[in-house]
């Protein structure tokens, strides 16, 4: 049988979502992509390294442009990868100035275009790989259960079992060997290869942008809407409705 959580969702489009807030000065922006299948472990690791390169420090291109510059428009830029049968990648811009919410996606594109034209700094990318290695080793030492358990749960849900036990074991070992993925990325990818990945997987790949806009009016309206909803539900669940249930339910056999 097909797992419902393994099916592809329909295509998404750009949207604006209002959220209740008395402070209408700041909102959120999230940009998302569909990415690699679960069993594309090397590609997933490489994508994670690329996002770390773009965001992990004050000198990273996106952090520098959106957070650390004189024209900063948000408090932080954070990537988030989601592991599914077909994965997804999100990039969050937190506490964006309300006046800049509609400009964030365009600014993001401009930064990535400039980075593609300049080319990925291979020396800095190797520094990022080294940092990710140290972070992983620290996590394995401090929280080995949590670090390994997530990978094993993902494998249990999304792993391919059609190849038999031997193939499944091989797949699980590959999923758990993150250090090997780091070593392979450092050895096989040069600056132009990283730059091409930046262009194809981020700049030119289909994406969707969601703008979270604050609304004081929504905050004022929600209590009344919730009250109306609960009153309507109470009428549905009222005693006259419940009185019909004995006619709908079969009589227990021990009472017959």
N, C-alpha and C positions, 0 to 999 in steps of 0.2 A: 504494500500500500504506500501511496505517496504521503510523506510527512507534510502537514500543512505549513509548518515553519520552514520547510525547505523549498517552497514554491516561490517563484519570482513575483514581487509586488508590481503593480502597474506603474507606468512611467509617471514621474512627478513633475510639477511645474512650480515656478516661483510663486511665493505666497506672502501675504502680510497677515500676521496674527496679533490681535490686540490682547494685552494682559492687564489686569487691574493694578493700578499704582497711583498713589497720590502724587508721587514725584514723576512728572512727565519729562524730566530733563535727560533721561538716559534709557536706552533700550538694548536689544541684543540682535545680532545677525549671525546666522548659521549658513554655511555653504556646504553642500554635500555632493558626493560622487558615489556611484557604484564601482566597486573595485574587484579584487581578485576572489576566485573561488577558494573554499576552505583549504583544499589540498595543494594550493599553489604557495607553499610555505616560503620558498626563497623570494618570490615576488612580493609577498606580504612583508617580509623582513626588510627588503629593499625600500618599499614604500614608507615604512616606519622611519627608516634612516633619513629619507628625503624630507619628511615632515619635521624631524628633529633638527635637521640642517636649517630649515626655514624659520623655526620658532624657538629653539631651546635656550637662547641667551639674548642679552640686550643687543648683541652685535648681529643677530640673525636678521635676515632681510625683512621678514614680516613684522617681527617685534620692533625692530628699529623704525620702520615706517609708520606703524600704527600706535605704538606705545611710547617709545623713547624719543621721538622727534619733537621739534618745537610745535608742529601741527598735529600732535597726537589726538586721536579721536576716540580711543577706548582704553580700558585699564589692562587688558590682556588679550592675547591671541593663543588659543589652545586647540591643538588637533585631537581628534578622538576617533579611533578605529573600532569598528564593530565586526565581530566574527560571526558570520552566518554561512549557509551553503554558498551564497554569493555575498561577499562582504560589502561593507560601505565605509566611507570615510567622511568625517565631518570636520569642519574648521569653525570654531566659535570665536566671535568677537564680543567680549564682555563689556558691559557698561559703556556702550557707544553713545556719543552725544546724539540727542534726538535729531538735531539739524543735519547730521551726517549719515543717518541710517540708510537713506536711499543711495548714498554715494559709495558705500563700503565695497560692494562687489566690484564696481569699476576701479576703485583704488587698488583692490587686490589684484585685478588683472594687470594693471599697470606695473605693479611691483614684480609680478612673475614674469611679465614680458621683459622688463629690464634685466632680471636675473638670467633669463635665457640668452639675451644678447651678450651679457657679460660672461656667462659661462660659470658653471659650478666650480668653486675653489676646491681642488682635490685634496690639498693639505688640510684644509679645515674639515672636509668630509671625513678624512681619516681620524681627525680629532674627535668628531662626533661618534664614529664607530668605536673608538677607544672608550669614550664616556659611556656609551650604551653597554659595552662589555663590563665595565666596572659596576654599573648600576645593576646589571643582571646578576653578577656574582655576589653583590651585596644582598640582593633580594633572596637568592638561593641560600645564603648563609643565615639571614635573619628570619625569613619566612618561607622556608622550603615547601611547606604544605600548600600555602596559598599560591605560590608561584607555579607549582607543577599542577595543582588541582584544576585550575582554570583550563589549562591546555587539555587535560584529560577529559574534562566535562565536554569541552567543545568537540573533541574527537568522538566521544560517545554519541553526541547528537548529530554531528555532520560528517563523520568519517565514512569512507566508502568501504563497504563490506563485501562487495561483489567479487573481489579478487581472492577471497579466502583468508584463512588465519595468517599465513605467512606474509601476504601483501599488506594486511591490516596492521600487523606488528611493525613492518617496515615503515608504514605511514606514521604510526604513533611515535616511533623513534625519531623520525625526521621532524615531526612537530615539536618534540621536546628538546631537540639539539639546536637551540637558538645560537649558541656560540659558533657552530659550524656555518650557519647562515651569515653571521657577521664576517667570519674569515673569508668566505667565498665572495662576498660583496667587495671586501677590501682588495682581494687578489684579482678579481675579474673585471671590475668596472673602473674605467679611467674617467677623466673629467668630461670629455665629450659624451660618453655613455650616460653619465649622470645628468648632463644637460638635456640630452634627448629624452630621458625619462621625465624630467621636469616639464618639458614641452608637451609630450604626448599624454602623460597620465594626469596632469593637473591643468595646464593651460588650455589644451585643445579637447580634453575629455568632456563629455556631457556632464553638466552639473545643474544643481537646483539651489536657489537662494531663498531663505526664509527670513523675513524681517519681523522681529518681535517689537511691537510699538506700545509704549505705555499709554494707558487711558484712565484718567481719573473718573470719567463718566461711567465706564464699565464697572469700576470699583463701587460706585454709588448704586448702580442698577442691580448688581449681582444679588445683594440680600433680598430685594423684592422678588427677583426672578426665582431664587431658591425657595422662598416662602411659598410662592405660587405653585412651584413644582411639588413641594411636599404636601400641600393641601390637595392638589389634584391626585397625588398618589394615595393619600389617605382615603379619598372617596372610592378609588378603585379597590382598596383593601378593606373596605368597610364591612360590617357584620352581615348586611343583607347579601353581599356577594359571597361571603364565606359560607352562608347557610346553604348554598347550592352544592357545596363540595360533597356532602354525603351521597348525593344523587349521582355524582360523576365518578366517585371512587368505588371500587369493588368492595363488597363486604368481606372482612377477614374470615378465613375458613374456620377458625376456632370458635366463631360466633354463630356459625350456621347450624 
